Amino acid sequence: MSVRIASFNCENLFARFRFRDSIPEDSTIRDDDFTINDVSFKFTDRPKRLITGNAIRSINADVIALQEVENLDVLERFRNRFLGGSRSYPHMMLIDGNDPRFIDVGVLSRFPIVHARSYQHLRKSPNSRSYIFFPGLP
């Protein structure tokens, strides 16, 4: 059996939450009044997302690592809107990155993800505050 693995930088795969007009802003402060279903996502730069989706589909990877993903909700919405939904990649995960813009790395897979290991907390040296995988941080 062969497995195709790829990596792709999505270049700011971001979406912004936009509260629906029917929800008063002050009601979102209480946890019991707010669910993820009460917001809508608006992808930034939709034409670029279409191109990204077409590129990823053309790669036809079984497992694909994605850089510059805002969060797991955005990754799921991107998969559902631009990659054919959960049938295309039924398994996914997100790992927090060290980027000060709070962007992360994601994985989409046709196979179950049974284990993941991150080295995001490694420092250049035991006394250093600088991360190995984001050398620009102090």
C-alpha positions as CSV (number, residue, x, y, z in Angstrom):
1,M,0.0,0.0,0.0
2,S,1.3,3.4,-0.8
3,V,0.5,6.6,1.0
4,R,0.8,10.1,-0.4
5,I,1.9,12.7,2.1
6,A,2.1,16.4,1.4
7,S,2.6,19.8,3.1
8,F,1.0,23.0,2.1
9,N,1.2,26.6,3.4
10,C,-2.3,27.9,3.2
11,E,-1.1,31.5,3.6
12,N,-3.4,32.9,6.3
13,L,-6.2,30.4,6.3
14,F,-8.3,32.7,8.5
15,A,-12.0,33.3,9.0
16,R,-13.5,35.8,11.2
17,F,-16.5,35.2,13.5
18,R,-19.5,37.4,12.8
19,F,-22.4,37.3,15.2
20,R,-25.7,36.9,13.6
21,D,-27.9,39.9,13.7
22,S,-30.5,38.1,15.8
23,I,-28.2,37.7,18.8
24,P,-27.8,40.6,21.1
25,E,-24.1,41.2,21.8
26,D,-24.5,41.2,25.6
27,S,-26.1,37.7,25.6
28,T,-22.8,36.2,24.3
29,I,-21.0,37.0,27.5
30,R,-22.9,34.2,29.4
31,D,-21.7,30.8,28.4
32,D,-25.1,29.2,28.7
33,D,-26.5,31.6,26.0
34,F,-23.8,31.1,23.4
35,T,-22.9,28.3,21.1
36,I,-20.7,28.0,18.0
37,N,-23.9,27.7,16.0
38,D,-24.7,31.3,16.9
39,V,-22.0,32.7,14.7
40,S,-21.1,32.6,11.1
41,F,-17.7,32.4,9.6
42,K,-16.6,34.7,6.8
43,F,-13.4,33.5,5.1
44,T,-11.0,36.2,4.4
45,D,-10.1,36.3,0.7
46,R,-12.6,33.7,-0.7
47,P,-11.0,33.7,-4.2
48,K,-7.7,32.7,-2.6
49,R,-9.4,29.9,-0.6
50,L,-10.9,28.6,-3.9
51,I,-7.4,28.4,-5.4
52,T,-6.0,26.8,-2.2
53,G,-8.8,24.2,-2.2
54,N,-8.2,23.4,-5.9
55,A,-4.4,23.0,-5.3
56,I,-5.0,20.7,-2.3
57,R,-7.5,18.6,-4.2
58,S,-5.2,18.3,-7.2
59,I,-2.4,17.0,-4.9
60,N,-4.7,14.1,-3.8
61,A,-2.7,13.5,-0.7
62,D,-3.8,10.9,1.8
63,V,-2.3,13.0,4.6
64,I,-1.6,16.7,4.3
65,A,0.1,19.0,6.8
66,L,-1.1,22.6,6.6
67,Q,0.6,25.7,7.8
68,E,-0.9,29.0,8.8
69,V,-4.3,27.8,10.0
70,E,-6.2,30.0,12.4
71,N,-7.9,27.3,14.4
72,L,-9.7,23.9,14.3
73,D,-13.1,25.4,13.5
74,V,-11.6,27.2,10.5
75,L,-9.9,24.1,9.3
76,E,-13.1,22.1,9.5
77,R,-15.1,24.8,7.7
78,F,-12.4,25.0,5.0
79,R,-12.5,21.2,4.5
80,N,-16.2,21.2,4.3
81,R,-16.6,24.2,1.9
82,F,-13.5,23.7,-0.3
83,L,-12.4,20.1,-0.1
84,G,-15.5,18.1,-0.3
85,G,-16.4,17.6,3.4
86,S,-15.6,14.9,5.8
87,R,-15.7,12.2,3.2
88,S,-12.5,13.7,1.6
89,Y,-10.6,13.9,4.9
90,P,-12.5,12.3,7.8
91,H,-9.7,12.9,10.3
92,M,-8.1,16.2,11.3
93,M,-6.2,17.8,14.0
94,L,-4.6,21.1,14.9
95,I,-1.4,21.8,16.9
96,D,-0.8,25.2,18.4
97,G,2.2,26.9,17.0
98,N,4.6,29.4,18.4
99,D,3.7,32.1,16.0
100,P,2.8,35.4,17.8
101,R,-0.1,35.9,15.3
102,F,-1.7,32.8,16.9
103,I,-1.7,30.7,13.8
104,D,-1.2,27.0,14.0
105,V,-0.5,23.9,11.9
106,G,-3.1,21.4,10.9
107,V,-3.3,17.9,9.5
108,L,-6.0,16.4,7.3
109,S,-6.0,12.7,6.9
110,R,-7.8,9.9,5.2
111,F,-6.4,7.6,7.9
112,P,-7.1,7.8,11.7
113,I,-4.7,9.9,13.6
114,V,-3.7,7.7,16.5
115,H,-0.7,9.6,17.9
116,A,0.8,13.1,17.6
117,R,3.9,14.6,19.1
118,S,4.8,18.2,19.1
119,Y,8.1,19.8,19.8
120,Q,6.8,23.3,19.9
121,H,8.0,24.0,23.4
122,L,11.7,23.1,22.6
123,R,14.1,26.0,23.3
124,K,17.4,26.8,21.7
125,S,19.2,25.9,24.9
126,P,18.1,25.1,28.5
127,N,18.3,28.7,29.6
128,S,17.0,30.3,26.4
129,R,13.6,31.9,26.0
130,S,13.8,31.5,22.2
131,Y,11.9,28.6,20.6
132,I,13.7,26.3,18.1
133,F,10.7,26.4,15.7
134,F,10.2,30.1,15.8
135,P,13.5,31.7,16.1
136,G,12.1,35.2,15.9
137,L,10.7,35.1,19.4
138,P,12.8,36.5,22.2
